[in-house]
């Protein structure tokens, strides 16, 4: 029976012109080359080489078999390359839920990174508040959830999390809250601002404002609200036109900050801790793992740029 190693030895003897040169090329000993050639001759039943000076010369049968061997080995390499590529290419669909700012500021760059790596992942995205993440993970409606802590040291949604639900928590980045000031505002010259500095301002607020109202009360004032909107682009436009000031997380400023707006960090507002949540078994799914790694890489880059 013909062995692939024997065919490899034959093609190298044909190329190198001697057993010793073939041994050096393949990393074999010369006796090993002789052994494989004798075994191959016994398998095919004909002589494949004759001596020629210090080397060997292939017989017509040897040349014919060497030609066939080259085709066989090339075909085998093609198969190996094809299946190595298939193994390296991750395919699949990932159901992902995320807070809006990550969907806008981080996910597009992560998907672009996957595409450049020839990793084919289809993401089915839902923009979901952090407190809903555990319910979606528990019910199997999502594979990967991106959440943000609502308070320092408190994981978003923990109050609604079933005690027997094992989840893997992967930190992504820390996001600071900013006040948006119109260009030329008196406070725009500062590196950062405190909430009490904004007591006399007109405010553009989101509908979910309980946390802000509580902190404003702690700072000794009640904000004067002139507009309510949950749309970030509208908020930026209103601030740019001088209608009022607003608060926005740093991630919300990354994709499209209006040049008429001056964002400044709030010193006395705790940062958000953005992380990924997933079930341990989901972490072993190649498509989920690839998307998570891309999100982490983009988060690291953005954190470095913001530093």
N, C-alpha and C positions, 0 to 999 in steps of 0.2 A: 504494500500500500504506500502511495506517495505521501510524503510529509511536507508541510509548508516550509519547514526549516530547510529541508533538502532542496526545494526549489529556490529558496533564497540563496543558499550556498552556490547552486549551479549558476544563477544569474551573476553572482559576484565573481566566480571563477571566470566566467565568460568575459566580464568587463575587465578584471584585473590581469588575467593572463597567466596566473600561477596560484598554487595552493597557499603559498606563504603570504602573498599580497592579499589574497582573499581573507586569510586568517587575520591579518592586521586590520583590515577594513571592518570586519564583522566583530572583532574582539574575541575570536576563537583561538584555540591552539591549532597548529598545522595538523596534528593527528586527528583532531575533531573534524577538520575539513575533509581529510581523507576518508574518515569513517562515514560521514554523510554522503559523500560521492559514491562510495562503494555500495551503501545501502540503496541509493537511488538507482544505480545500475542494476542491482538485483531486482528492484521493484519493476523496472521497465524491460528488463531482459536483454539489453543491448549495451555495448560500450559507448561511453559518452565522451571520454577524453583519451588522448594519446600523448606521450611525452614529446616535447619539442624543446631541445636544449635544456636550459635550467627551468623552463616552465612547462605548461601543458597547452595542448591545442584541442579544441572541441571537434569531435567527429561530426559528420553531417547530421546524425541523429541527435548529437549533443546540441548542435546549433538549433535544430528544429524544436527540441524540448525547451531550450533556453528562451526561444521566442515565445512559445506558449506560456512558459512560466512567468515571463514579464507581463503578459496580458492578465494572467490569473492574479498576480500580486498587485498589479495596478487596480484591477477591479476590487480586490479586497480593501485596498487603501481608500478607494472611493466610498465603499460601504462604511468603513470606519469613520471617515470624515463626515459622511451624511448623518450618521447616528450620533456622533459627537456634537454636531450642530443642533440636532434635534434635542439632545439632552441639555445643551446650553441655552436653548431658546425656551423661555418660560411663556406659556400661554394660559389663558384662563380669564374668568370674569370675577370681579370683586365687588360685592355690594358694600358701599361705604356711606356712612353718615358723618356729617361734620358741621361744626359751627361755621357760620357764613364767612368769617374773615379768613379761615384756613382754606376754604373752598376757593376763594378769590385769589389769595396771596401766595399760597404754598402749592396747592394741588397742580395748577398748570405747569409749573416748573418741574414738579416731580414726574408728571406724565411725559414731558419733553425729554427728561433724562432717561426714562424707560425706553422711549422710542429711539433715542440715539444708541442705546445698548441692544437694539433689536429684540427687546423683550415685549411681547405682545400681551398686554393686559387691558381688558375692557372694564372700565369702572362705571358702575351704576351708582350715581351719586344722589344722595338726599341731604338737603340742608336741614339740620335738626338741632334743636336746643340741647345743651349738655345734659339737662335733667332727664331727657328721654332716652339717652344712650343705653342705659342698663336694660330698659324694657325691650329695646330693639335687639340687643345682644341676647337676652334671655329667650326671646321668642324665635331667634334664628332669622330675623328679618334683615339683619346686617352682619357682615363679616368683620368689619373694622370701623370703629367709631373714634372720631377726633373730638375731644371735649376740652373745656377750659374750666379751671377752678374758679368758683364764684367768690370765695373768701380765702385769705392766706391760710395755708395748712389744711384746708378742707377740700377733699376731692369732690368735684361737681357731681351731683346726683347720688352721693353716698347715702342720703337719707332714704332713697327709694330702692337701694340695691338689696336684693335678697341675700341673706347671710350665707347661703349655701352655693352661691354662684362664683366659681373660680374664674378670675379674669387676669390676664397679663396686662400690666400698665407700663407703657413705654414713654418716658419724657421726651418731648420734642423741642420746646423752646419756652422762654419766659418773655411775656409780652407786656409792655408798659402802657398805661393809660395816658392819653395826651389831651390837652385842651387845644381846640382849633381856633385860632385868632385871625381876623382879617389883616391883610398886609398893612403895615403902618400903625397897628395897634400899639398903645402905650406899653403893654407888657411884652411885645414881641422882641424887645431888646434883651430880655432875660434868657438865661440858659434853661431855666425851669420855672414852674409857677406852683403856688400853693392854692388850694381850693378857696381859702378865705380871701385871696386877692381878687376873686371873681364875683364878690357879693353884689356889686353894682351893675353887673352885666345883664344884657338880654340873652335869653337862652333858647337854643334849638334842641329839643329833647326827643328821645325815643318814647314809645308808649310804655315800655318797661322801665320805669324810672324810680321805683321804690328805693333802691339802693342809693341812688344819687341824692334823693330827697333826704334820706336819713343822714348821709354824710354832710350835706349842706347844713342841716339842722345842727349837727355836732360842731360845725364851723361857725355857727351863729347867724345864719341867714336862710331865707327861703328864695329860691331862684325865681326870677321873673320870666315866665315862659312866653315866647312870641310865636313859636312854630313847633308843631309835633310831626315828626316823620321817622320812619324806620329805614328809609333808603339812604345808603351812604353817599351815593353820587349827588342826590338832592341836598343832603346836609352840607357837603363840600361846596356846592354852588351857592347855597344860602349864606354860608360864612364868607365865601369870597366876595359876595355882593354886599357884605356889611350888615346883613339882617340881624345877626347875633353871633354868639359863640356856641361851641358844642364840644362834647367829649367823644373821643374815638380811640379804640385800641390801635396800637402801633401797626399791627398787621393790616388794618383797614387803610392805612396810608401808603402801603407799598406799591400797589398796582397803578394808582392813578391820583396822586395828590394834586389838587388844584394849585397852580403856581401863585394864585392870589391868596392862598391860605398859609398861615405860619403855625405849624404844630409845635407845641412845647410840652415836655413831660410834666405830669403832675407829681410833685414831690411826695404828697401825703396820701396818695392813692396806691393801695397794694397791687403788685403786679399779678397778672394772670399766668398760671402755669398750664401750658397747653400740652396735652399728652394723647397718645393713642391707647385705646382699649380694645382687646380682642380675647377670644377664648383661646386657651392653650393649644387646642387641636387645630384652630385656624392658623396659628403661627407656623404650622408645619406644611401648610398648603403653599406650593411654590409661588403662585401668583400673588397671594396675600403677602408673603414674606418679601417678594420683590418690590411691591408697592410700598410697604412699610419702610424698607431700606432706602428707597428713593425719597420718601417724605423726610426721613431723618437726615439724609445728606443735604437736602435743600434747606431744612431748618437750621442746620449747622452753618451753612453758607450765609443765610440771612442774619443769623445771630452775630456772625463775625463782621458782616458789613455794618450792622447797626451799632457795634461796639465803638 
